[in-house]
Amino acid sequence: MSNKTVVHLRLRLGELVGGRSVWFWRPNRFGLLVIATLLSLSASAQDWYLQPKASVDSFYDDNVRLTTIDAQSSVGAVARAEVKLGRRTEAGEVAINGGVSSHRYDAVSELNNTDGFLGLSSAYQLERSRFGLSTLIEYDSTLTSEVETSGYVQTNKRRTRLFVAPSWSYSLSNRASLGVGASYTDVSYQDVGQIPLYNYRMTGGSLEGIYLWSERAQLISRLAYDHYEADGLGTSSDTIGLLTGGAFAISERMSLVRQAKLGASCRVKVPVG
Protein backbone atom coordinates (compact mmCIF):
# COMPACT_ATOMS: atom_id res chain seq x y z
CA MET A 1 0.00 0.00 0.00
CA SER A 2 1.48 3.32 -1.08
CA ASN A 3 0.91 6.74 0.35
CA LYS A 4 0.14 9.61 -2.00
CA THR A 5 0.51 13.22 -0.96
CA VAL A 6 -1.18 15.96 -2.96
CA VAL A 7 -0.31 19.58 -2.37
CA HIS A 8 -2.70 22.27 -3.60
CA LEU A 9 -1.35 25.76 -4.14
CA ARG A 10 -3.81 28.58 -4.60
CA LEU A 11 -2.82 32.02 -5.81
CA ARG A 12 -5.40 34.68 -5.23
CA LEU A 13 -5.50 37.03 -8.24
CA GLY A 14 -8.47 39.14 -7.16
CA GLU A 15 -12.10 38.93 -6.28
CA LEU A 16 -15.50 39.20 -7.88
CA VAL A 17 -17.53 42.18 -6.78
CA GLY A 18 -21.01 43.33 -7.75
CA GLY A 19 -24.51 42.12 -7.35
CA ARG A 20 -27.54 40.76 -9.11
CA SER A 21 -26.78 40.52 -12.83
CA VAL A 22 -23.72 42.81 -12.88
CA TRP A 23 -20.41 41.40 -11.78
CA PHE A 24 -16.84 42.38 -12.46
CA TRP A 25 -13.41 41.17 -11.45
CA ARG A 26 -11.20 43.39 -9.33
CA PRO A 27 -7.58 42.19 -9.40
CA ASN A 28 -5.18 42.55 -6.51
CA ARG A 29 -1.51 43.46 -6.85
CA PHE A 30 -0.49 39.95 -7.80
CA GLY A 31 -3.23 39.80 -10.42
CA LEU A 32 -2.05 43.08 -11.92
CA LEU A 33 1.49 41.69 -12.10
CA VAL A 34 0.27 38.56 -13.91
CA ILE A 35 -1.72 40.65 -16.42
CA ALA A 36 1.25 42.93 -17.10
CA THR A 37 3.52 39.91 -17.64
CA LEU A 38 1.11 38.24 -20.07
CA LEU A 39 0.69 41.47 -22.05
CA SER A 40 4.45 41.88 -22.22
CA LEU A 41 4.93 38.31 -23.45
CA SER A 42 2.17 38.76 -26.01
CA ALA A 43 3.74 41.94 -27.38
CA SER A 44 7.16 40.30 -27.48
CA ALA A 45 5.78 37.25 -29.30
CA GLN A 46 4.26 39.46 -31.98
CA ASP A 47 7.76 40.76 -32.86
CA TRP A 48 8.95 37.25 -33.72
CA TYR A 49 7.64 35.20 -36.63
CA LEU A 50 8.20 31.73 -38.05
CA GLN A 51 7.22 30.87 -41.63
CA PRO A 52 7.68 27.21 -42.64
CA LYS A 53 6.84 26.00 -46.14
CA ALA A 54 7.02 22.60 -47.85
CA SER A 55 5.93 21.17 -51.20
CA VAL A 56 6.25 18.07 -53.38
CA ASP A 57 5.93 18.24 -57.17
CA SER A 58 6.13 15.63 -59.91
CA PHE A 59 7.39 16.25 -63.44
CA TYR A 60 8.17 14.71 -66.82
CA ASP A 61 11.24 15.86 -68.77
CA ASP A 62 11.73 14.65 -72.35
CA ASN A 63 15.36 15.84 -72.46
CA VAL A 64 16.92 15.84 -69.01
CA ARG A 65 20.43 16.69 -70.27
CA LEU A 66 19.39 19.41 -72.74
CA THR A 67 21.31 17.77 -75.59
CA THR A 68 20.51 17.02 -79.23
CA ILE A 69 22.37 13.67 -79.14
CA ASP A 70 20.81 10.64 -77.41
CA ALA A 71 18.23 12.66 -75.52
CA GLN A 72 16.94 10.93 -72.39
CA SER A 73 13.52 11.33 -70.84
CA SER A 74 12.45 10.67 -67.28
CA VAL A 75 9.72 11.26 -64.77
CA GLY A 76 10.66 12.47 -61.34
CA ALA A 77 9.77 14.40 -58.22
CA VAL A 78 10.98 17.50 -56.41
CA ALA A 79 10.59 17.91 -52.65
CA ARG A 80 11.18 21.33 -51.10
CA ALA A 81 11.26 22.54 -47.52
CA GLU A 82 11.95 26.11 -46.37
CA VAL A 83 11.75 27.97 -43.10
CA LYS A 84 12.14 31.64 -42.19
CA LEU A 85 12.67 32.95 -38.68
CA GLY A 86 12.73 36.65 -37.99
CA ARG A 87 12.00 39.50 -35.66
CA ARG A 88 10.39 42.84 -36.47
CA THR A 89 10.61 46.03 -34.43
CA GLU A 90 9.67 49.63 -35.08
CA ALA A 91 13.28 50.37 -36.05
CA GLY A 92 14.10 47.37 -38.21
CA GLU A 93 13.97 43.69 -38.98
CA VAL A 94 16.33 40.72 -39.02
CA ALA A 95 15.56 37.32 -40.52
CA ILE A 96 17.27 34.00 -41.19
CA ASN A 97 15.93 31.71 -43.88
CA GLY A 98 17.09 28.35 -45.13
CA GLY A 99 15.85 25.60 -47.37
CA VAL A 100 16.53 22.23 -48.95
CA SER A 101 15.29 20.84 -52.25
CA SER A 102 15.76 17.31 -53.53
CA HIS A 103 15.41 16.29 -57.20
CA ARG A 104 14.87 12.62 -58.00
CA TYR A 105 14.81 11.09 -61.51
CA ASP A 106 13.32 7.66 -62.16
CA ALA A 107 15.28 6.74 -65.31
CA VAL A 108 18.49 8.75 -64.77
CA SER A 109 19.50 8.21 -61.16
CA GLU A 110 22.97 9.76 -61.64
CA LEU A 111 21.24 13.13 -61.97
CA ASN A 112 19.64 12.92 -58.51
CA ASN A 113 20.75 15.89 -56.44
CA THR A 114 20.00 17.80 -53.27
CA ASP A 115 20.42 21.57 -53.05
CA GLY A 116 20.41 23.86 -50.04
CA PHE A 117 20.69 27.51 -49.09
CA LEU A 118 21.03 29.67 -46.00
CA GLY A 119 20.44 33.41 -45.93
CA LEU A 120 20.43 36.37 -43.58
CA SER A 121 18.73 39.70 -44.17
CA SER A 122 18.56 42.71 -41.89
CA ALA A 123 17.44 46.32 -42.01
CA TYR A 124 17.67 49.16 -39.52
CA GLN A 125 15.84 52.47 -39.82
CA LEU A 126 16.97 55.76 -38.32
CA GLU A 127 15.27 59.11 -38.71
CA ARG A 128 16.56 59.66 -42.25
CA SER A 129 18.91 56.75 -42.90
CA ARG A 130 18.18 53.10 -43.55
CA PHE A 131 20.87 50.41 -43.41
CA GLY A 132 20.47 46.98 -44.98
CA LEU A 133 22.45 43.76 -45.32
CA SER A 134 21.69 40.64 -47.36
CA THR A 135 23.81 37.50 -47.33
CA LEU A 136 23.22 34.16 -49.02
CA ILE A 137 25.10 30.87 -49.23
CA GLU A 138 23.97 28.35 -51.86
CA TYR A 139 25.18 24.77 -52.27
CA ASP A 140 23.60 23.28 -55.36
CA SER A 141 24.10 21.30 -58.54
CA THR A 142 25.16 22.57 -61.95
CA LEU A 143 22.07 20.79 -63.29
CA THR A 144 20.00 23.70 -61.97
CA SER A 145 22.46 26.54 -61.27
CA GLU A 146 23.84 26.76 -64.83
CA VAL A 147 20.54 26.84 -66.71
CA GLU A 148 20.49 30.65 -66.87
CA THR A 149 24.27 31.24 -66.97
CA SER A 150 26.71 28.94 -68.81
CA GLY A 151 24.17 26.35 -69.98
CA TYR A 152 26.40 23.38 -69.00
CA VAL A 153 23.79 21.15 -67.40
CA GLN A 154 24.82 17.79 -68.85
CA THR A 155 26.70 16.62 -65.74
CA ASN A 156 25.95 16.73 -62.03
CA LYS A 157 28.66 18.79 -60.31
CA ARG A 158 28.50 20.74 -57.09
CA ARG A 159 28.56 24.54 -56.94
CA THR A 160 28.99 26.86 -53.95
CA ARG A 161 27.91 30.50 -54.18
CA LEU A 162 28.46 33.23 -51.58
CA PHE A 163 26.65 36.55 -51.95
CA VAL A 164 26.93 39.63 -49.68
CA ALA A 165 25.20 42.95 -50.33
CA PRO A 166 25.22 45.87 -47.86
CA SER A 167 23.17 48.98 -48.60
CA TRP A 168 22.44 52.46 -47.26
CA SER A 169 19.74 54.94 -48.20
CA TYR A 170 19.21 58.51 -47.03
CA SER A 171 16.05 60.59 -47.24
CA LEU A 172 16.99 64.04 -48.53
CA SER A 173 13.42 65.32 -48.23
CA ASN A 174 9.85 64.06 -48.33
CA ARG A 175 10.22 63.52 -52.08
CA ALA A 176 13.89 62.78 -52.74
CA SER A 177 16.12 59.96 -51.53
CA LEU A 178 19.65 58.75 -52.23
CA GLY A 179 20.88 55.16 -52.08
CA VAL A 180 24.30 53.50 -52.10
CA GLY A 181 24.84 49.77 -52.48
CA ALA A 182 27.64 47.25 -52.86
CA SER A 183 27.78 43.54 -53.63
CA TYR A 184 30.26 40.67 -53.62
CA THR A 185 29.75 37.26 -55.25
CA ASP A 186 32.10 34.27 -55.06
CA VAL A 187 31.30 31.11 -57.07
CA SER A 188 33.34 27.90 -56.96
CA TYR A 189 32.86 24.46 -58.55
CA GLN A 190 33.96 21.01 -57.43
CA ASP A 191 35.53 18.33 -59.65
CA VAL A 192 34.50 19.87 -62.97
CA GLY A 193 37.47 18.32 -64.81
CA GLN A 194 37.45 19.29 -68.48
CA ILE A 195 34.08 21.03 -68.26
CA PRO A 196 34.58 24.75 -69.05
CA LEU A 197 33.34 25.99 -65.68
CA TYR A 198 35.69 28.27 -63.80
CA ASN A 199 35.62 29.77 -60.34
CA TYR A 200 34.88 33.47 -60.49
CA ARG A 201 34.26 36.56 -58.35
CA MET A 202 32.17 39.63 -58.95
CA THR A 203 32.21 42.91 -57.06
CA GLY A 204 29.93 45.84 -57.71
CA GLY A 205 28.63 49.14 -56.47
CA SER A 206 25.73 51.43 -57.29
CA LEU A 207 24.49 54.94 -56.65
CA GLU A 208 20.76 55.56 -56.99
CA GLY A 209 18.51 58.59 -56.74
CA ILE A 210 14.71 58.57 -56.52
CA TYR A 211 12.39 61.56 -56.74
CA LEU A 212 8.64 61.31 -56.08
CA TRP A 213 7.08 63.55 -58.70
CA SER A 214 3.59 62.89 -57.36
CA GLU A 215 1.67 60.25 -55.43
CA ARG A 216 1.71 58.01 -58.54
CA ALA A 217 4.82 59.08 -60.46
CA GLN A 218 8.49 58.82 -59.58
CA LEU A 219 11.79 59.46 -61.37
CA ILE A 220 14.70 57.04 -61.03
CA SER A 221 18.39 57.37 -61.90
CA ARG A 222 21.03 54.72 -61.21
CA LEU A 223 24.78 54.51 -61.83
CA ALA A 224 26.35 51.04 -61.46
CA TYR A 225 29.81 49.49 -61.68
CA ASP A 226 30.72 45.77 -61.85
CA HIS A 227 34.05 43.95 -61.88
CA TYR A 228 34.34 40.31 -62.99
CA GLU A 229 37.36 38.06 -62.55
CA ALA A 230 37.68 34.35 -63.40
CA ASP A 231 40.28 31.86 -62.17
CA GLY A 232 42.12 29.72 -64.70
CA LEU A 233 41.45 32.13 -67.57
CA GLY A 234 43.36 35.22 -66.50
CA THR A 235 40.41 37.30 -67.67
CA SER A 236 38.75 40.24 -65.97
CA SER A 237 36.14 42.73 -67.11
CA ASP A 238 34.76 46.05 -65.90
CA THR A 239 31.30 47.34 -66.70
CA ILE A 240 29.80 50.77 -66.07
CA GLY A 241 26.12 51.45 -66.65
CA LEU A 242 23.75 54.37 -66.31
CA LEU A 243 19.99 53.88 -66.06
CA THR A 244 17.43 56.65 -65.95
CA GLY A 245 13.68 56.50 -66.20
CA GLY A 246 10.41 56.79 -64.39
CA ALA A 247 7.47 54.82 -63.10
CA PHE A 248 3.77 55.68 -63.02
CA ALA A 249 1.22 53.76 -60.96
CA ILE A 250 -1.91 53.33 -63.08
CA SER A 251 -3.65 51.49 -60.25
CA GLU A 252 -2.75 49.61 -57.08
CA ARG A 253 -1.87 46.51 -59.15
CA MET A 254 -0.60 48.04 -62.39
CA SER A 255 2.29 50.42 -63.11
CA LEU A 256 4.02 51.75 -66.23
CA VAL A 257 7.83 51.85 -66.26
CA ARG A 258 10.00 53.52 -68.88
CA GLN A 259 13.80 53.27 -68.74
CA ALA A 260 16.79 54.30 -70.82
CA LYS A 261 20.15 52.52 -70.45
CA LEU A 262 23.67 53.58 -71.33
CA GLY A 263 26.65 51.32 -70.65
CA ALA A 264 30.30 50.62 -71.37
CA SER A 265 32.39 47.50 -70.85
CA CYS A 266 36.13 46.86 -70.81
CA ARG A 267 37.62 43.36 -70.93
CA VAL A 268 41.24 42.68 -70.02
CA LYS A 269 43.17 39.41 -70.28
CA VAL A 270 46.04 39.15 -67.84
CA PRO A 271 48.94 36.83 -68.81
CA VAL A 272 49.37 33.87 -66.46
CA GLY A 273 52.71 32.37 -65.59
Secondary structure, 3 states (H helix, E strand, C coil): CCCCCCCCCCCCCEEEEEECCEEEEEECHHHHHHHHHHHHHHHHHHHEEEEEEEEEEEEEECCCCCCCCCCCCEEEEEEEEEEEEEEECCCEEEEEEEEEEEEEECCCHHHCEEEEEEEEEEEEECCCEEEEEEEEEEEEEHHHHCCCCCCCCCCCCEEEEEEEEEEEEEECCCCEEEEEEEEEEEEEEECCCCCCCCCEEEEEEEEEEEEECCCCEEEEEEEEEEEEEECCCCEEEEEEEEEEEEEEECCCCCEEEEEEEEEEEEEEECCCC
